[in-house]
């Protein structure tokens, strides 16, 4: 993932802070604009995890702070829901000038309500995703309901949200009340993905049901079962990101996808990898298939994919199970399933007096089915004869050259 900070000007003249995250491929398939939750910012952990998942699937992401939040200019007390919509339009305008690809909006919590209200106003936006979004933006007033009378009486008041003080104006509350989500969502007329957790105790899943009912087809719902409102667990936010990526890729029309995937032809029989100077995440192409390798966070990677040695072990494991199953079918033995587990280590050579180490692969195999002892022993022998096993045990030559 390649990341760079940028600024763009909103319609009030304030400079908003943003970060562009690009996939390691030269050109993104599409671009997502992410609208964060109420009083949050673009650096929320869940937002970063979703962004990484999208980037790993070839999708660019624009993360930005709404006016008066994070690193963006402006006074938060002078903003309202309508200004959030305006900021999203300004973000889309900047993105359209810089990247000629389809745009998609993703919004979390109140940001989800904002993208639902905005998408119909932006021609470049092709589809929308709401995550844990309230049906009615006024729902957010529950966070400061004990201050509403004070805000109405004094025109402005300081409230505490998530342990931080914020000034809210009377105009902010009135603007929330003026929204008509039922009409806005019905008029969206763009593909919609609604994501929500049944266990969300901040914004009830009933809101997702209302959004889904109000929207016209095509529309989808995906349950984030077990997740909290902020998608605090990495597994929940990463899962959400991957599901969004696959859904967006299904929306991309064939012509634009073909154009965005143009790259140097890969000669038949070769596998290609590309690693940038930003981390270790490495996209891999082989035939019509795309993979992603990375290193664990403990050695400076982002853990977005298996390590090279794990990929090597995976090749040995898969080849072993295929070979065993193929042999059993030919013999018409009742082998139902083969499970192979591989562990790679560097071990000292037993007959070597110095400190030299050799690569050691430990392979364990489980065979399921009606097999007698002689059949099981024979299949264990066959497991050692798979092509990858033989390659690793045989003489290997590796030749390298620089390409133009």
C-alpha positions as CSV (number, residue, x, y, z in Angstrom):
1,X,0.0,0.0,0.0
2,X,1.3,3.4,-1.0
3,X,0.2,6.3,1.2
4,X,0.5,10.1,0.8
5,X,-1.0,13.1,2.6
6,X,-2.8,15.8,0.6
7,X,-5.1,18.7,1.3
8,X,-8.1,20.0,-0.6
9,X,-10.3,23.0,-0.2
10,X,-13.9,22.7,0.8
11,X,-16.6,25.2,-0.3
12,X,-16.1,27.3,2.7
13,X,-12.5,27.9,1.8
14,X,-11.1,25.6,4.6
15,X,-8.3,23.2,3.8
16,X,-9.2,19.7,4.7
17,X,-6.6,17.1,5.6
18,X,-6.7,13.8,3.7
19,X,-4.7,10.8,3.0
20,X,-4.6,8.9,-0.3
21,X,-3.9,5.2,0.0
22,X,-3.1,3.4,-3.3
23,X,-2.8,-0.3,-4.0
24,X,0.7,-1.5,-5.0
25,X,-0.5,-1.9,-8.6
26,X,0.1,1.1,-10.8
27,X,-3.6,2.0,-11.3
28,X,-6.5,1.4,-8.8
29,X,-9.5,-0.4,-10.1
30,X,-11.7,2.2,-8.4
31,X,-11.5,4.8,-5.6
32,X,-13.4,4.8,-2.3
33,X,-14.1,8.0,-0.3
34,X,-14.4,7.1,3.4
35,X,-16.6,9.2,5.7
36,X,-15.7,8.7,9.4
37,X,-18.1,8.6,12.3
38,X,-19.3,11.6,14.4
39,X,-16.4,13.5,16.1
40,X,-14.0,10.8,14.9
41,X,-11.3,11.2,12.3
42,X,-9.6,9.4,9.4
43,X,-7.0,7.7,11.7
44,X,-9.6,5.5,13.6
45,X,-8.1,2.0,13.8
46,X,-11.1,0.4,12.1
47,X,-10.9,2.9,9.2
48,X,-7.2,2.0,8.7
49,X,-8.0,-1.7,8.7
50,X,-10.8,-1.4,6.2
51,X,-8.5,0.8,4.0
52,X,-5.7,-1.8,4.0
53,X,-8.2,-4.5,3.0
54,X,-9.4,-2.4,0.1
55,X,-5.9,-1.6,-1.0
56,X,-4.9,-5.2,-1.0
57,X,-7.7,-5.9,-3.5
58,X,-6.6,-3.1,-5.9
59,X,-8.9,-0.3,-4.7
60,X,-7.7,3.1,-3.8
61,X,-9.0,4.9,-0.7
62,X,-9.4,8.6,0.2
63,X,-9.6,9.2,3.9
64,X,-10.2,12.7,5.1
65,X,-11.2,14.7,8.2
66,X,-14.4,16.6,8.2
67,X,-14.2,20.4,8.8
68,X,-12.9,21.2,12.3
69,X,-11.9,17.6,13.1
70,X,-8.5,15.8,13.1
71,X,-6.0,17.8,11.0
72,X,-8.6,19.8,9.0
73,X,-9.1,23.5,9.3
74,X,-12.3,25.1,10.5
75,X,-14.4,25.4,13.7
76,X,-16.4,22.2,14.4
77,X,-19.0,24.3,16.3
78,X,-19.8,26.0,13.0
79,X,-20.4,22.8,11.1
80,X,-23.6,20.7,10.7
81,X,-24.8,17.6,8.8
82,X,-25.2,19.6,5.6
83,X,-21.6,20.8,5.8
84,X,-20.5,17.2,6.0
85,X,-22.4,16.5,2.8
86,X,-20.7,19.5,1.2
87,X,-17.2,18.3,2.4
88,X,-17.9,14.9,0.7
89,X,-18.8,16.7,-2.6
90,X,-15.6,18.7,-2.4
91,X,-13.6,15.5,-1.7
92,X,-15.2,13.9,-4.8
93,X,-14.4,16.9,-6.9
94,X,-10.7,16.8,-6.0
95,X,-10.6,13.1,-6.6
96,X,-12.2,13.4,-10.0
97,X,-9.6,15.9,-11.1
98,X,-6.7,13.6,-10.0
99,X,-7.9,10.0,-10.7
100,X,-10.1,9.1,-13.7
101,X,-11.7,6.0,-12.1
102,X,-15.2,5.2,-10.7
103,X,-15.9,6.5,-7.2
104,X,-17.6,4.7,-4.3
105,X,-18.7,6.1,-1.0
106,X,-18.3,4.3,2.4
107,X,-19.6,5.8,5.6
108,X,-19.4,4.7,9.2
109,X,-22.0,5.6,11.7
110,X,-23.1,9.2,11.1
111,X,-20.7,9.1,8.2
112,X,-22.9,6.4,6.8
113,X,-25.9,8.6,7.0
114,X,-23.9,11.3,5.3
115,X,-22.9,9.2,2.3
116,X,-26.5,8.0,1.9
117,X,-27.5,11.7,1.7
118,X,-24.7,12.6,-0.6
119,X,-24.3,9.9,-3.2
120,X,-27.3,11.0,-5.2
121,X,-25.7,14.4,-5.6
122,X,-22.5,13.1,-7.2
123,X,-22.5,11.7,-10.7
124,X,-19.1,10.1,-10.3
125,X,-20.2,7.9,-7.4
126,X,-21.4,4.5,-8.6
127,X,-22.4,2.8,-5.4
128,X,-22.6,3.3,-1.6
129,X,-21.8,1.3,1.6
130,X,-23.1,2.2,5.0
131,X,-21.5,0.7,8.1
132,X,-23.4,0.8,11.4
133,X,-25.3,3.9,10.1
134,X,-28.4,5.4,11.8
135,X,-31.4,5.7,9.5
136,X,-32.1,9.2,10.8
137,X,-29.1,11.5,11.3
138,X,-30.9,13.0,14.3
139,X,-30.1,9.7,16.1
140,X,-26.7,11.1,16.9
141,X,-28.4,13.6,19.3
142,X,-28.7,10.7,21.8
143,X,-25.0,11.3,22.5
144,X,-25.7,14.7,24.0
145,X,-29.5,14.6,24.7
146,X,-28.9,16.0,28.3
147,X,-27.5,19.2,26.7
148,X,-30.1,19.8,24.0
149,X,-32.2,22.3,26.0
150,X,-29.1,24.2,26.9
151,X,-28.0,24.3,23.3
152,X,-31.4,25.6,22.2
153,X,-31.5,28.2,25.0
154,X,-28.0,29.5,24.6
155,X,-27.4,28.8,20.9
156,X,-24.3,26.8,21.6
157,X,-22.9,24.6,24.4
158,X,-19.9,22.4,25.1
159,X,-20.6,18.7,25.3
160,X,-18.4,15.7,26.2
161,X,-18.4,12.9,23.6
162,X,-16.1,9.9,24.0
163,X,-14.1,11.7,26.7
164,X,-13.5,14.8,24.5
165,X,-15.1,18.2,24.6
166,X,-16.9,19.6,21.6
167,X,-19.0,22.7,21.0
168,X,-22.3,22.1,19.3
169,X,-24.6,24.8,17.9
170,X,-28.4,25.2,17.8
171,X,-28.1,25.2,14.0
172,X,-26.4,21.7,14.1
173,X,-29.5,20.2,15.9
174,X,-31.9,22.0,13.6
175,X,-30.1,20.8,10.5
176,X,-30.3,17.2,11.8
177,X,-34.0,17.5,12.2
178,X,-34.4,19.0,8.7
179,X,-33.1,15.8,7.1
180,X,-35.6,13.5,5.3
181,X,-33.8,10.1,5.2
182,X,-36.7,8.1,3.9
183,X,-37.0,10.4,0.8
184,X,-33.2,10.7,0.3
185,X,-32.5,6.9,0.5
186,X,-35.5,6.1,-1.8
187,X,-34.1,8.6,-4.4
188,X,-30.6,7.2,-4.2
189,X,-31.1,4.9,-7.1
190,X,-27.5,3.5,-6.8
191,X,-26.3,0.0,-5.7
192,X,-26.3,-0.1,-1.9
193,X,-24.5,-2.3,0.7
194,X,-25.8,-2.1,4.2
195,X,-23.5,-3.5,6.9
196,X,-24.5,-3.7,10.6
197,X,-23.9,-5.8,13.7
198,X,-26.8,-7.4,15.5
199,X,-24.8,-6.6,18.7
200,X,-24.4,-2.9,18.0
201,X,-25.6,-1.2,21.3
202,X,-24.9,2.4,20.0
203,X,-26.9,2.3,16.8
204,X,-29.4,-0.6,16.8
205,X,-29.6,-2.9,13.9
206,X,-33.2,-1.8,13.5
207,X,-31.7,1.2,11.7
208,X,-30.2,-1.1,9.1
209,X,-33.6,-2.6,8.5
210,X,-35.1,0.8,7.9
211,X,-32.4,1.8,5.5
212,X,-32.8,-1.4,3.6
213,X,-36.6,-1.1,3.3
214,X,-36.3,2.6,2.2
215,X,-33.8,1.8,-0.5
216,X,-34.6,0.7,-4.0
217,X,-32.9,-2.3,-5.6
218,X,-30.1,-3.3,-6.2
219,X,-29.4,-3.5,-2.5
220,X,-27.5,-5.9,-0.2
221,X,-27.3,-6.5,3.6
222,X,-24.3,-8.0,5.3
223,X,-24.3,-8.9,9.0
224,X,-21.2,-8.0,11.0
225,X,-22.1,-10.6,13.6
226,X,-20.2,-10.2,16.9
227,X,-18.8,-6.7,16.1
228,X,-19.2,-3.7,18.2
229,X,-20.2,-0.3,16.9
230,X,-16.6,0.9,16.3
231,X,-15.5,-2.5,14.8
232,X,-12.8,-2.4,17.5
233,X,-11.5,-6.0,16.7
234,X,-9.2,-6.1,13.7
235,X,-10.8,-9.2,12.4
236,X,-14.2,-7.5,12.2
237,X,-12.9,-4.4,10.4
238,X,-10.6,-6.4,8.0
239,X,-13.5,-8.7,7.2
240,X,-15.8,-5.7,6.5
241,X,-13.1,-4.3,4.2
242,X,-12.6,-7.5,2.2
243,X,-16.3,-8.0,1.7
244,X,-16.7,-4.4,0.5
245,X,-13.8,-4.8,-1.9
246,X,-15.3,-7.9,-3.4
247,X,-18.7,-6.2,-3.7
248,X,-17.2,-3.1,-5.3
249,X,-15.2,-5.2,-7.8
250,X,-18.5,-6.9,-8.8
251,X,-20.0,-3.4,-9.5
252,X,-17.2,-2.3,-11.8
253,X,-18.3,-2.6,-15.4
254,X,-16.2,-4.7,-17.7
255,X,-14.9,-1.9,-19.9
256,X,-13.6,0.3,-17.1
257,X,-12.1,-2.8,-15.3
258,X,-10.3,-3.9,-18.4
259,X,-8.9,-0.4,-19.0
260,X,-7.7,0.0,-15.3
261,X,-6.0,-3.4,-15.3
262,X,-3.8,-2.7,-18.3
263,X,-0.3,-3.6,-17.6
264,X,2.7,-5.2,-19.2
265,X,1.8,-8.6,-20.6
266,X,3.1,-11.5,-18.4
267,X,4.8,-14.2,-20.5
268,X,3.2,-17.6,-20.2
269,X,4.7,-19.8,-17.5
270,X,6.0,-16.9,-15.4
271,X,4.8,-15.6,-12.0
272,X,5.2,-11.9,-11.3
273,X,5.7,-10.0,-8.0
274,X,6.1,-6.3,-7.3
275,X,7.3,-4.8,-4.1
276,X,7.4,-1.0,-3.6
277,X,9.5,1.0,-1.2
278,X,6.6,1.3,1.2
279,X,6.5,-1.9,3.4
280,X,6.7,-5.5,2.2
281,X,3.2,-6.1,0.9
282,X,3.7,-7.7,-2.5
283,X,1.0,-8.4,-5.1
284,X,1.6,-11.6,-7.1
285,X,0.1,-12.5,-10.5
286,X,0.1,-15.9,-12.0
287,X,-2.1,-16.5,-15.0
288,X,-5.5,-15.1,-14.2
289,X,-4.9,-15.3,-10.4
290,X,-3.9,-12.6,-8.0
291,X,-2.3,-13.2,-4.6
292,X,-0.7,-11.0,-1.9
293,X,2.4,-11.8,0.1
294,X,3.6,-9.9,3.1
295,X,5.6,-10.2,6.3
296,X,4.4,-10.3,9.9
297,X,4.2,-7.0,11.8
298,X,7.0,-8.3,14.1
299,X,9.5,-7.8,11.3
300,X,8.1,-4.6,9.9
301,X,5.4,-6.0,7.6
302,X,1.6,-5.3,7.6
303,X,0.5,-8.9,7.8
304,X,-1.8,-8.5,4.8
305,X,-0.8,-11.9,3.4
306,X,1.3,-15.0,4.0
307,X,5.1,-14.7,4.1
308,X,7.1,-16.1,1.2
309,X,8.1,-19.2,3.3
310,X,4.4,-19.7,4.2
311,X,3.6,-19.6,0.5
312,X,6.3,-22.2,-0.1
313,X,4.9,-24.4,2.6
314,X,1.4,-23.9,1.2
315,X,2.7,-25.1,-2.2
316,X,4.1,-28.2,-0.6
317,X,0.9,-28.8,1.5
318,X,-1.5,-28.4,-1.5
319,X,0.6,-30.4,-3.9
320,X,0.8,-33.2,-1.3
321,X,-3.0,-33.4,-0.7
322,X,-3.7,-33.3,-4.4
323,X,-1.3,-36.1,-5.2
324,X,-2.6,-38.3,-2.4
325,X,-6.2,-37.7,-3.5
326,X,-5.4,-38.3,-7.1
327,X,-3.7,-41.7,-6.3
328,X,-6.6,-42.8,-4.1
329,X,-9.1,-42.0,-6.8
330,X,-7.2,-44.0,-9.4
331,X,-7.1,-47.0,-7.0
332,X,-10.8,-46.4,-6.2
333,X,-10.0,-46.3,-2.5
334,X,-12.5,-44.7,-0.1
335,X,-10.5,-41.6,0.8
336,X,-12.9,-38.8,1.7
337,X,-10.5,-36.1,2.7
338,X,-6.8,-35.3,3.0
339,X,-5.5,-32.7,5.4
340,X,-1.9,-31.7,5.3
341,X,-0.1,-29.3,7.7
342,X,3.4,-28.0,7.0
343,X,5.8,-26.2,9.3
344,X,9.1,-24.7,8.0
345,X,12.1,-24.2,10.3
346,X,15.8,-23.6,10.1
347,X,17.6,-26.5,11.9
348,X,21.2,-27.4,12.6
349,X,22.4,-30.2,10.5
350,X,23.0,-33.2,12.7
351,X,26.2,-34.4,11.0
352,X,27.7,-30.9,10.7
353,X,30.2,-29.7,13.3
354,X,29.8,-26.0,12.5
355,X,26.8,-23.7,13.0
356,X,25.3,-24.3,9.5
357,X,21.6,-24.7,9.3
358,X,19.4,-26.4,6.8
359,X,15.7,-25.9,5.8
360,X,13.5,-28.4,7.5
361,X,9.8,-29.0,6.5
362,X,7.8,-31.0,9.0
363,X,4.7,-32.5,7.2
364,X,1.8,-34.2,9.0
365,X,-1.1,-35.8,7.2
366,X,-4.6,-36.8,8.2
367,X,-6.5,-39.2,6.0
368,X,-10.3,-39.5,6.4
369,X,-12.2,-42.5,5.0
370,X,-12.6,-46.3,5.1
371,X,-8.9,-47.2,4.6
372,X,-7.0,-50.3,6.0
373,X,-3.5,-50.0,7.4
374,X,-1.7,-51.0,4.2
375,X,-3.6,-48.4,2.2
376,X,-2.8,-45.7,4.8
377,X,0.9,-46.6,4.7
378,X,0.9,-46.6,0.9
379,X,-0.7,-43.1,0.8
380,X,2.0,-41.9,3.2
381,X,4.6,-43.1,0.7
382,X,2.8,-41.4,-2.1
383,X,2.7,-38.1,-0.1
384,X,6.5,-38.0,-0.4
385,X,6.3,-38.3,-4.2
386,X,4.4,-35.2,-5.0
387,X,6.1,-32.9,-7.5
388,X,6.8,-30.1,-5.1
389,X,8.2,-32.5,-2.5
390,X,10.5,-33.9,-5.2
391,X,11.5,-30.4,-6.3
392,X,12.5,-29.4,-2.8
393,X,14.5,-32.5,-2.3
394,X,16.2,-32.5,-5.7
395,X,19.0,-30.4,-7.2
396,X,17.7,-26.9,-7.9
397,X,19.2,-24.3,-10.1
398,X,18.1,-20.6,-10.0
399,X,19.2,-18.2,-12.7
400,X,18.7,-14.5,-12.5
401,X,19.0,-11.6,-14.9
402,X,18.0,-7.9,-15.0
403,X,15.1,-6.9,-17.2
404,X,15.1,-3.6,-19.2
